[in-house]
Amino acid sequence: MPDSLTPQALDHALALPAHFYTGAAMPALDRRAIFDRSWHVLAHVCQLESSGDHVVADLAGLPVLAVRGKDGQIRAFHNVCRHRAGPIALCDGLGAKALRCRYHGWTYTLDGALKSAPEMSTAADFDVSSIRLPQLQMRLWQGLVFACIADDPPPFDALVAGIDARLGDQRGLAGYGHHQRSHYDIDCNWKVYVDNFLEGYHIPHVHPVLNRMLDYRSYVTEIADQHSLQWSPLESSASLYGNGDALYYWLWPNTMLNILPGRLQINRVVPKGVDHCRVEFDFYYPRDDSDEAAARRAADLAFSDEVQAEDLGICADVQRGLASGSYVAGRLNPLRESAVHHFHELLRRAYRDGAASDPA
């Protein structure tokens, strides 16, 4: 659809056509043109404090494992055994001495080298020392571990340019310690969920409680090259967040950093098919074991569930509308949907670049 991939000015922009959310070929195209060429957040360093601590992630179909080695370095590997594609790790864990495939027991060191392969002595010319888990490019920023599948990743600094200065010393992300996780399965294309995140236009209509906390009249969207920021003054009870600014960062293509007073929430939108995705929520808090802090964390999780239930419903409704055959791409609101336009322009560019490098 060449015309729909032409760059569009914000004041006359249309949304992406329905095909980009419903076409059977889109998951493969999205992985090839977008996810395999982008940076993905895997974890916060508080999850990888000691040797053998590890986390697992799904990078749009590629299983990945991040682990801290005995030398103190964090590395990210394909979570796919070199024998017959079994999983090295099924879940996050602490203090592993080695990485052992759950299928046939092939065992790797924490730096990805094959250490042992049971009963392979009769395999001619089999050399244990020649086999390693493929390793990903990795960056550590603000206490967050990022990885890229591509051997020649895009410049990481361009992804986060300007965020350090905006956060300053008071709102830096590296010092968090408590971690909790939840996830939501949603009957929509991953791009529907990202579209929804990128605008506050729907907040008065979909999120009544959140709307009372935020100042919609003061809601501001700022656009950078590879990310966008939505922010608003926030007023809530001291038992939840208190008062301050709510900062909602989106990083290309599928990462959100939701920064509220006393809390960092990271969302990863993982495609699971053309009309299904999983949104993984990682919550991080200051190291505080008091009863008051525990109560605030519980209140945060409950409120997040409430907001997500509202988003799940509207995103599934939008996916049905896109698949109905009725929808013709509509005009975007230049004031309220500038970040959606920015996302769509990055998608258009990625699809153009993908077609240029692989016309098939």
Steps between C-alpha positions, in 0.01 A plus 500: 500500500754762384273805543433423865877492566560853369605739781211716622500842664335504842235758413367285214598153623289188473537200729647182356255294295340192659719261299802584714313368804316205343703366205616142539850589383551781754654301791786378280546845348496668842765266631725537194459874449462617862571269790815329374650846439400675824602530864293312759497544877560170680524580870612735773836434666324430831388171341859409409697592810705181549679240292251262338200730539309487171185621324321373191327705233318459168628735230210465255559128464866468596543355852775690683684444828695769688738383773768645723821305463758403759710793376219742591406573137140480378458321167196425285473174302255321277304281741514215247724196545741432211405131510130480408362842596395421855463782755799581719285674762123500540472787747698759693728365771777573750849366553528241224841330483456416131238513223345158437265421211168365627470257208814282491722648768763673289670739741657838432714726713365837609693661213323281241760232421387137480645315800355151464271299271383169652579178307642673193829305507396289199440805280797522266699823506266653758687785671336640814731801501380617158139558605368818660162661548455791257552827688306824452628855498428655841491842666448608861320833550342645816523155661308340212638217288433533126584253223485498121486196274678667208877472474508864389241661730377856460674757721369449853562861603248618240229293671535672839642839399389770744336272757789510748482879517124491543513250786789671678642368824167488684315268261780273377398138450807306615429501874181296509506169684159338545366321193161350418360377170162448340382454145188541291399309187308719259306412184659767285800561279799636693476829311145558625626492858789735420262739321278503807792570735622789288206733547313648793206577269311195629567555872184703579287238322664172608681565832275697739712452815830571324342805339427643846867459597645661187452857381372439146514871417873499580573169328807550277655278231865542399657326200863392461667303223454149641269558797217718623390631837153572632488674833250664730478626858373221724296523820433188704486396862820445696400134530548462123744739324448836666540809281751575226540448127399186313752425223397251233790417267469284192819359342492365145354256427320337795634616839329734747654657810228630732668713766287620790610622842661203677440252218639386165283280283638343181265361235613271217246437225576153360328399174342154515326499163332744269207554741652416837772640724624473856590807704754425772501741795806525722458718810802644682500687831753644747645248744259537791363207700268704722130416523416839349716436194352153457151650513592757232636226275180298542291809420710567190450145370125518563469834324706374206264202466204740491653718228613202295156339512368817338776500236460129424135549420540799269803353319312177427206706373733699271653178361151373413426830330822482298418143391137578416557622145326825589798710607664751267804675651384812689657837569723537804449776756813719469472622861431173676643235266839640402676202664278259306599682181868475602463123557328455165772698322765276657299196390471636147874557487573151634269341242655706218850404613395137536358494148817659362723239665271202438244565221348152546 
